[in-house]
């Protein structure tokens, strides 16, 4: 796969577009799905809390009504008398009890017991064995003086209430005179909790010890309570291992009952399957759209690059007539335009190179032709030397010999020569000038032996000495020319000093007449300075100065210190 994407820039561009488009999409989809799940779960938990709070309020209202009934019973003389003595008329007591509980008797069964647990009256008919013991059970637990609710003591009786609550009754002196017992049957609890649970939810009421008391669906009472009890005994959460329902628990402080609300899972298997199917389908559609868009964009962006690539391939095969069209004025369009301009310049340079090569060939032909003339001149000068010796004219013979040596030195193919070879040619030139001007000057060379083998450009000293003889010593009776050389670090300095009239002040310093037109009369100095700068750079060349404390000028050539083996390397 890595080799596939590294094979072409277009594939990498396509992969980049695909990653850039899909990564935010997948991240946002996962985040939205998670946020949706958390939001739905939070709403379900909030709904469960609201249902349980409503149920607790209903139980609080029931307890409050129970206290109100107990207070009314304690203030009724007939009912109080019935609890204290057996002579009370049963029907009268029953009528007074119905009167006292008229607002609440439809919500629960109310029964009166004396202090010994003997039944006195009730708002509804009760089964046989109506008396209750005071040494255990409901009446015994009521000795604390607070309202308590308990499951029935006779669990096997089919028409027994699901919950019993008892309040002790006392007289004005605080003496226990009896008990008021309220019994809540399934119908009572169904009526009390009607609309408070929710259409899709189930409610399970457990005692303090997690024993089942009531369920909104009777068939769930035992099985659901047993399952929840086992999870608690194992230390597990009520919601662990149940993929269909969630459980929310609340304890009612007034009655000590435990309320368990069971809700269907927000995301059950079917819902999650549907959600994953929709999400996967949406993701596949988005992937297909991203692939198509990435292919289109990569193809559109790669087209100018492909044109440039094809054009470069054509240029490699020396096709300079290629042209890259550009439709837009963006960076790629500007690149194509610069490439076209480069091709035009390249074609022009190629034509110029061909023209330069043609001119170079012509120049080489002329140079080869010109080399024939110095050889002819050397042969002629050699003939003149022997004729002068025969005719006993030594000056002409010496001039012919020296001039022939200079010509041979000039036409030699070497571009750089040792300093001692340059000095030999310089002596030949000075001998010619001595004969020409009748020896009116002296010529001295001071060169350290260790510098005689250093390499210098050919014919670099002759123009300087010629300038000193012809211009510096003009009008001087006893002229002198001194050639010196010394090394300073990696620099070699060669000076030619005369005792002539010197230089004008404006010419002192580095050679300034680097314009060929301004160097008329000093063309030799111009050529030497140009040769040194072309070979060694702008830091080298000629430096002109007047002799301190006297007449004369000094021209110094500065160049790097080089040896023959360095030039070969």
C-alpha positions in Angstrom: 0.0 0.0 0.0 2.9 2.4 0.9 4.5 1.6 -2.5 1.2 2.2 -4.3 0.7 5.7 -2.7 4.4 6.7 -3.2 4.3 5.8 -6.9 2.4 8.9 -7.9 1.8 12.3 -6.5 -1.8 12.1 -7.6 -2.4 9.0 -5.5 -0.9 10.8 -2.4 -3.1 13.8 -3.2 -6.1 11.6 -3.4 -5.3 9.9 -0.1 -4.7 13.3 1.5 -8.1 14.6 0.4 -9.8 11.3 1.5 -8.2 11.5 4.9 -9.0 15.2 5.4 -12.6 14.7 4.4 -13.3 11.5 6.3 -11.4 12.1 9.5 -13.5 15.0 10.7 -16.7 13.3 9.5 -16.0 10.1 11.3 -14.9 11.9 14.5 -18.0 14.2 14.4 -20.3 11.2 13.7 -18.8 9.3 16.7 -19.1 12.3 18.9 -22.7 13.0 17.8 -23.6 9.3 18.4 -22.0 9.4 21.9 -23.6 12.7 22.7 -26.9 11.4 21.6 -26.5 8.3 23.7 -25.5 10.3 26.8 -28.3 12.8 26.2 -30.9 10.0 25.9 -29.5 8.2 28.9 -29.5 11.4 30.9 -33.1 12.2 29.9 -34.1 8.6 31.0 -32.4 9.0 34.4 -34.0 12.4 34.8 -37.4 11.0 34.0 -36.8 8.1 36.5 -35.9 10.6 39.2 -39.0 12.6 38.5 -41.2 9.5 38.7 -39.7 8.4 42.0 -40.0 11.9 43.4 -43.7 12.0 42.4 -44.2 8.5 44.0 -42.5 9.7 47.2 -44.8 12.8 47.3 -47.8 10.5 47.0 -46.6 8.4 49.9 -46.0 11.5 51.9 -49.6 12.6 51.2 -50.8 9.1 52.3 -48.9 9.3 55.5 -50.1 12.8 56.2 -53.8 11.7 55.7 -53.1 8.8 58.0 -51.9 11.1 60.7 -54.9 13.3 60.2 -57.3 10.3 60.6 -55.4 9.2 63.8 -55.8 12.7 65.2 -59.5 12.7 64.4 -60.0 9.3 66.1 -58.2 10.4 69.2 -60.5 13.4 69.5 -63.7 11.4 69.0 -65.4 10.5 72.2 -67.3 7.5 70.8 -64.3 5.9 69.3 -62.2 6.6 72.4 -64.9 5.0 74.6 -65.1 2.0 72.3 -61.4 1.5 72.8 -61.6 1.7 76.5 -64.7 -0.5 77.1 -66.5 -3.4 75.4 -70.0 -2.0 76.1 -69.8 0.4 73.1 -72.4 -0.2 70.4 -70.7 -1.8 67.3 -72.8 0.0 64.7 -72.3 3.3 66.4 -68.6 2.8 66.5 -68.6 1.7 62.8 -70.6 4.8 61.8 -68.3 7.2 63.7 -65.2 5.5 62.1 -66.8 6.0 58.7 -67.5 9.6 59.5 -63.9 10.3 60.7 -62.3 8.5 57.6 -64.7 9.7 55.0 -62.0 11.6 53.0 -59.5 8.8 53.1 -61.4 5.5 53.4 -61.4 5.0 49.7 -57.6 5.0 49.7 -57.0 2.4 52.4 -58.6 0.1 55.0 -58.7 1.7 58.5 -59.2 -0.6 61.5 -59.3 0.1 65.3 -57.6 -2.1 67.9 -57.6 -1.6 71.6 -54.5 -1.6 73.7 -54.7 -5.5 74.0 -54.8 -5.9 70.2 -58.5 -6.8 70.1 -60.3 -5.7 67.0 -63.0 -3.1 67.5 -64.1 -1.8 64.1 -63.0 -1.3 60.4 -64.1 0.7 57.4 -64.1 -2.5 55.3 -64.9 -6.1 56.0 -61.9 -8.2 57.3 -61.4 -11.9 57.4 -61.7 -14.1 60.5 -59.0 -13.9 63.1 -59.1 -10.2 63.2 -57.3 -9.7 66.5 -53.5 -8.8 66.4 -50.9 -9.7 69.0 -49.1 -6.9 70.8 -46.0 -8.8 71.7 -44.8 -9.1 68.0 -45.7 -7.9 64.5 -47.3 -4.6 63.5 -48.6 -3.5 66.9 -45.3 -4.4 68.7 -43.3 -2.3 66.2 -45.7 0.6 66.7 -44.5 1.0 70.3 -41.9 3.5 69.1 -44.7 5.9 68.5 -44.0 6.7 64.8 -45.9 5.7 61.7 -44.4 2.5 60.2 -45.5 0.4 57.2 -44.9 -3.3 57.1 -45.8 -6.2 54.8 -48.7 -8.2 56.2 -48.0 -10.8 58.8 -50.3 -13.3 57.1 -48.7 -13.5 53.8 -50.6 -16.6 52.8 -54.0 -14.9 53.1 -55.1 -14.0 49.6 -57.2 -11.0 50.6 -54.6 -9.6 53.0 -53.3 -6.0 52.4 -49.9 -5.6 50.8 -48.9 -3.0 53.3 -50.0 -2.2 56.9 -49.3 0.9 58.7 -50.0 1.5 62.4 -50.2 4.6 64.7 -50.5 4.2 68.5 -53.5 6.1 70.0 -53.2 7.8 73.4 -55.6 9.8 75.6 -55.1 13.2 77.0 -52.9 11.9 79.8 -50.6 10.1 77.4 -51.9 6.6 78.2 -52.0 4.1 75.4 -55.6 3.3 74.6 -55.3 1.5 71.2 -54.0 1.4 67.7 -55.1 2.7 64.3 -54.1 0.3 61.5 -54.2 1.2 57.8 -54.1 -1.5 55.2 -53.2 -0.8 51.6 -54.3 -3.5 49.1 -53.2 -3.9 45.5 -56.2 -1.9 44.3 -55.3 0.9 46.7 -51.7 1.1 45.6 -52.8 0.9 41.9 -55.2 3.8 42.5 -52.6 5.7 44.4 -49.8 5.2 41.8 -52.0 5.6 38.8 -50.1 7.9 36.2 -47.1 8.3 38.5 -45.0 5.4 37.1 -45.1 6.0 33.4 -46.7 3.9 30.6 -43.5 1.9 29.8 -42.1 1.7 33.3 -42.6 -0.8 36.1 -42.4 -0.1 39.9 -41.3 -2.5 42.5 -41.8 -1.6 46.2 -39.6 -3.5 48.7 -39.5 -3.6 52.4 -36.5 -2.5 54.5 -35.0 -5.9 54.0 -35.6 -6.0 50.3 -38.6 -8.3 50.5 -41.1 -7.8 47.7 -44.2 -5.8 48.7 -45.8 -4.5 45.5 -45.2 -4.5 41.8 -47.0 -2.6 39.1 -47.1 -6.0 37.3 -47.9 -8.7 39.8 -46.0 -11.5 38.0 -42.7 -9.6 38.4 -42.9 -9.2 42.2 -41.1 -12.4 43.2 -38.8 -13.0 40.2 -37.6 -9.3 39.9 -37.1 -8.9 43.6 -35.1 -12.2 43.8 -32.9 -11.1 40.8 -32.2 -7.7 42.3 -31.5 -9.2 45.7 -28.9 -11.6 44.2 -27.1 -8.8 42.4 -26.9 -6.8 45.6 -25.6 -9.8 47.6 -22.9 -10.3 44.9 -21.9 -6.6 45.2 -22.9 -5.9 41.6 -24.8 -2.9 40.3 -28.5 -3.3 39.7 -27.9 -2.5 36.0 -25.1 -5.0 35.5 -25.9 -7.9 33.1 -29.3 -6.5 32.0 -29.4 -5.3 28.4 -33.1 -4.7 28.4 -33.9 -2.6 31.4 -32.3 0.0 33.7 -33.1 0.3 37.4 -33.3 3.4 39.6 -33.6 3.1 43.4 -34.9 5.5 46.0 -35.8 5.1 49.6 -38.8 6.8 51.2 -37.7 8.2 54.5 -41.2 8.4 56.0 -42.2 4.8 55.5 -38.8 3.1 55.2 -39.9 1.5 51.9 -37.5 1.0 49.0 -38.7 2.1 45.6 -37.2 0.5 42.4 -38.3 1.9 39.1 -37.6 -0.3 36.1 -37.3 1.4 32.7 -36.7 -0.1 29.2 -33.1 0.5 28.0 -32.9 3.6 25.9 -30.7 1.6 23.5 -31.7 -2.0 23.5 -30.5 -4.6 21.0 -33.1 -3.7 18.4 -32.5 0.0 18.8 -28.7 -0.3 18.8 -28.9 -2.6 15.8 -31.1 0.0 14.0 -28.8 2.8 15.1 -25.7 1.0 14.0 -27.3 0.1 10.7 -28.3 3.7 10.0 -24.9 4.9 11.1 -23.0 2.4 9.0 -25.1 3.1 6.0 -24.6 6.9 6.4 -20.9 6.3 6.9 -20.7 4.2 3.7 -22.6 6.9 1.7 -20.3 9.5 3.1 -17.2 7.4 2.2 -18.5 6.9 -1.4 -19.1 10.7 -1.7 -15.7 11.5 -0.2 -14.0 9.1 -2.6 -15.8 10.6 -5.6 -15.1 14.2 -4.5 -11.4 13.3 -3.7 -10.9 11.7 -7.1 -12.4 14.8 -8.8 -10.4 17.3 -6.8 -7.2 15.3 -7.1 -7.6 14.9 -10.8 -8.4 18.7 -11.2 -5.4 19.7 -9.1 -3.1 17.1 -10.6 -3.9 18.1 -14.3 -1.5 21.2 -14.3 1.2 19.1 -12.6 0.8 16.4 -15.2 1.1 18.9 -18.0 4.3 20.2 -16.5 5.6 16.6 -16.0 4.9 15.8 -19.7 6.5 19.0 -20.8 9.6 18.3 -18.8 9.8 14.8 -20.3 9.6 16.4 -23.8 12.4 18.9 -22.8 14.6 15.9 -21.7 14.3 14.6 -25.2 15.4 18.0 -26.5 11.9 19.1 -27.7 12.0 22.9 -26.9 8.9 23.7 -28.9 6.5 22.4 -26.2 4.1 24.8 -24.6 2.2 24.3 -21.3 -1.2 25.9 -21.3 -2.4 27.5 -18.1 -6.1 28.3 -17.4 -5.8 30.0 -14.1 -3.6 32.8 -12.7 -2.9 30.9 -9.4 0.5 29.5 -8.3 0.3 26.5 -10.7 -0.7 28.9 -13.5 2.3 31.1 -12.7 4.5 28.1 -12.5 3.4 27.0 -16.0 4.0 30.6 -17.3 7.5 30.6 -15.8 8.2 27.2 -17.4 7.2 28.6 -20.8 9.4 31.6 -20.3 12.2 29.3 -19.2 11.8 27.2 -22.4 12.0 30.4 -24.5 15.2 31.5 -22.7 16.6 28.0 -23.0 15.9 27.9 -26.7 17.5 31.3 -27.1 20.5 30.2 -25.0 20.9 27.0 -27.1 20.9 29.1 -30.3 23.4 31.4 -28.7 25.5 28.5 -27.6 25.5 27.2 -31.2 26.5 30.6 -32.4 29.3 30.9 -29.8 30.6 27.5 -30.7 30.7 28.5 -34.3 32.6 31.7 -33.4 34.9 29.7 -31.2 35.7 27.3 -34.0 36.4 30.3 -36.3 38.6 31.8 -33.6 40.6 28.6 -33.2 41.1 28.4 -36.9 42.4 32.0 -36.9 44.6 31.3 -33.9 46.1 28.2 -35.7 46.7 30.3 -38.7 48.2 33.1 -36.6 50.6 30.6 -35.0 52.2 30.1 -38.4 53.4 33.8 -38.5 55.5 33.7 -35.3 57.3 30.5 -36.5 58.0 32.2 -39.8 59.3 35.3 -37.9 61.4 33.2 -35.6 63.0 31.5 -38.6 63.5 34.9 -40.3 65.1 36.3 -37.1 67.4 33.3 -36.8 68.6 34.0 -40.4 69.1 37.7 -39.6 71.2 36.7 -36.6 73.6 34.6 -38.7 73.8 37.3 -41.4 74.6 39.9 -38.7 77.4 37.7 -37.3 78.8 37.2 -40.8 78.7 40.9 -41.4 80.1 41.6 -37.9 77.0 43.5 -36.6 76.6 42.0 -33.1 73.8 44.4 -32.0 71.5 43.1 -34.7 72.4 39.5 -33.9 71.7 40.0 -30.2 68.4 41.7 -30.9 67.4 38.9 -33.3 68.3 36.3 -30.8 66.4 37.9 -27.9 63.4 38.7 -30.0 63.3 35.1 -31.3 63.4 33.9 -27.6 60.5 36.2 -26.7 58.4 35.1 -29.7 59.0 31.4 -28.8 58.0 32.1 -25.2 54.8 33.9 -26.3 53.6 31.2 -28.7 54.3 28.4 -26.1 51.1 26.6 -25.0 51.8 27.1 -21.3 49.4 29.6 -19.5 51.4 29.6 -16.3 55.2 29.5 -16.0 57.7 29.5 -13.2 58.9 32.9 -12.0 62.5 32.1 -13.1 61.3 31.4 -16.7 59.3 34.7 -16.7 62.5 36.5 -15.5 64.6 34.9 -18.4 62.1 36.3 -20.9 62.3 39.7 -19.1 66.1 39.8 -19.4 65.8 39.1 -23.2 63.3 42.0 -23.5 65.6 44.4 -21.4 68.6 43.5 -23.6 66.6 44.6 -26.7 65.6 47.9 -24.9 69.2 48.5 -23.9 70.3 48.3 -27.5 67.4 50.4 -28.6 68.0 53.3 -26.2 71.8 52.8 -26.1 71.9 51.4 -22.5 70.7 54.5 -20.8 69.4 52.6 -17.7 70.2 49.8 -15.3 68.1 46.7 -14.6 68.2 44.8 -11.3 66.3 41.7 -10.1 66.0 40.8 -6.4 64.1 37.5 -6.1 64.6 35.1 -3.2 65.6 31.6 -4.4 62.7 30.0 -2.7 60.2 32.0 -4.8 61.8 31.2 -8.2 59.7 28.1 -8.7 56.3 29.7 -7.9 53.9 29.8 -10.8 52.8 33.1 -12.4 50.7 33.9 -15.5 52.9 34.2 -18.7 54.0 37.6 -19.8 52.7 39.3 -16.6 56.0 41.3 -15.9 57.0 42.4 -19.4 54.2 45.1 -19.8 55.0 46.5 -16.4 58.8 46.8 -17.1 58.0 48.2 -20.5 55.8 50.9 -19.0 58.6 51.7 -16.5 61.2 52.0 -19.3 59.2 53.9 -21.9 57.2 56.1 -19.6 58.8 56.2 -16.2 62.4 56.7 -17.4 61.5 59.2 -20.1 63.9 62.1 -19.8 66.0 60.5 -17.0 69.8 60.3 -17.7 70.7 57.5 -15.2 67.5 55.5 -15.0 67.1 52.4 -12.8 64.5 49.6 -12.9 64.3 47.3 -9.9 62.3 44.1 -9.8 61.6 42.6 -6.4 59.4 39.7 -5.1 58.3 38.7 -1.6 55.7 36.5 0.0 53.3 37.5 2.7 51.4 34.5 4.0 49.5 33.1 1.0 50.2 36.2 -1.2 53.0 36.8 -3.7 53.9 40.4 -4.4 56.1 41.4 -7.4 57.0 45.1 -7.7 58.7 47.0 -10.6 60.2 50.2 -9.3 61.9 53.0 -11.3 63.5 56.4 -10.5 61.6 58.4 -13.1 59.1 61.2 -12.8 56.6 59.3 -10.9 52.8 59.0 -11.2 50.0 61.6 -11.0 48.3 61.5 -7.6 45.0 60.4 -9.0 46.5 57.1 -10.3 47.9 56.0 -6.9 46.2 53.0 -5.2 44.6 50.0 -6.9 44.6 50.2 -10.6 41.6 52.3 -11.4 41.6 52.5 -15.3 39.6 49.4 -15.8 37.9 50.8 -18.8 39.7 49.9 -22.0 39.1 53.3 -23.5 40.6 55.1 -20.5 43.7 52.9 -20.6 44.9 54.2 -23.9 48.7 54.6 -23.7 48.8 52.1 -20.8 47.2 49.1 -22.5 49.8 46.7 -21.1 48.9 47.7 -17.5 45.2 47.2 -18.3 45.9 43.8 -19.7 48.0 42.6 -16.8 45.4 43.9 -14.2 42.6 42.2 -16.1 44.5 38.9 -16.4 45.2 38.8 -12.6 41.6 39.6 -11.7 40.2 37.1 -14.1 42.5 34.3 -12.8 42.5 35.1 -9.1 39.5 37.4 -8.3 38.9 41.0 -7.4 41.3 40.8 -4.4 44.3 40.6 -6.8 45.7 42.9 -9.5 48.0 45.9 -9.8 48.6 48.5 -7.2 50.3 51.8 -8.2 52.3 54.1 -5.9 55.1 56.7 -5.9 58.4 56.0 -4.2 58.5 57.5 -0.7 61.1 60.2 -0.2 62.2 60.4 -3.8 61.4 60.3 -7.5 60.0 57.3 -9.2 57.0 55.0 -9.3 56.3 51.5 -8.0 53.9 49.1 -9.7 53.1 46.0 -7.6 51.4 42.9 -8.9 49.6 41.0 -6.1 48.6 37.3 -6.7 48.2 34.1 -4.7 51.3 32.1 -4.0 51.0 29.0 -6.2 53.3 26.1 -7.1 53.4 23.8 -10.0 51.9 20.7 -8.2 48.9 22.9 -7.0 48.1 23.9 -10.6 48.3 20.3 -11.7 45.8 19.3 -8.9 
